Amino acid sequence: MPAVLAQFAAVDNTVVLPGYLKADAAVYYTFGMVMLRQQKFRTAEYAFGKAVELNASHVASHFNHAVALIELVLRTTDAGQVK
C-alpha cells in the first residue's frame, strides 16, 4: 500500500478493503474539501459523491456533498446547468 494511502487509513481507523476503497474515499474527500475551499463547487460535488460511493458510512462526506450541491444551486443562474 502506498504511504499516502496508509496515512489516510490510519486516520480513519478503518480496515482498508481490498482495492483500497476506504483509502480512495479519503482521497476523494480531501480533494473535495480543497475544491470547496477554492469555491469550485461542481468539482467538489463530484469528489464528495465519489467519496460517498466508496465509503457510505462516512458522515462528513454526505454532509459536504450536500453543502457543495447547495452552493452549486445557489450560484448557478441557468437551471439547465444544475444536474
VEXDO-786579 format. One line per 3 residues: for each residue z, x, y negated of C-alpha. Coordinates in steps of 0.1 Angstrom, whole numbers. Layout:
% VEXDO-786579
Z,X,Y | ...
END
This chain:
% VEXDO-786579
0,0,0 | -9,14,-34 | 22,24,-55
15,-1,-83 | 14,-30,-58 | 46,-17,-42
63,-18,-75 | 54,-54,-80 | 65,-63,-45
99,-46,-52 | 104,-65,-84 | 95,-99,-69
119,-94,-40 | 95,-109,-15 | 78,-97,16
42,-87,9 | 20,-107,32 | -10,-90,50
-37,-87,24 | -11,-82,-4 | -12,-118,-15
21,-118,-34 | 15,-84,-50 | -20,-96,-60
-4,-127,-76 | 19,-104,-96 | -10,-85,-109
-28,-117,-120 | 5,-130,-135 | 9,-98,-155
-27,-98,-166 | -23,-135,-177 | 7,-125,-198
-13,-98,-216 | -41,-122,-222 | -17,-149,-235
-2,-123,-259 | -37,-115,-271 | -45,-152,-275
-73,-151,-250 | -63,-184,-236 | -93,-191,-213
-88,-157,-195 | -51,-163,-194 | -56,-197,-178
-78,-182,-151 | -54,-154,-144 | -24,-178,-141
-45,-201,-119 | -52,-173,-95 | -16,-163,-95
-6,-198,-86 | -32,-199,-59 | -19,-167,-43
18,-175,-47 | 25,-212,-53 | 63,-206,-53
63,-185,-85 | 75,-210,-111 | 67,-188,-141
30,-187,-131 | 29,-225,-131 | 47,-227,-165
24,-201,-182 | -7,-217,-166 | 3,-249,-184
10,-230,-216 | -25,-214,-215 | -41,-248,-208
-23,-265,-237 | -32,-237,-261 | -68,-238,-249
-70,-275,-256 | -52,-273,-290 | -75,-245,-302
-108,-260,-289 | -128,-281,-313 | -155,-292,-288
-143,-314,-259 | -172,-301,-238 | -157,-266,-238
-125,-277,-220 | -127,-279,-182
END
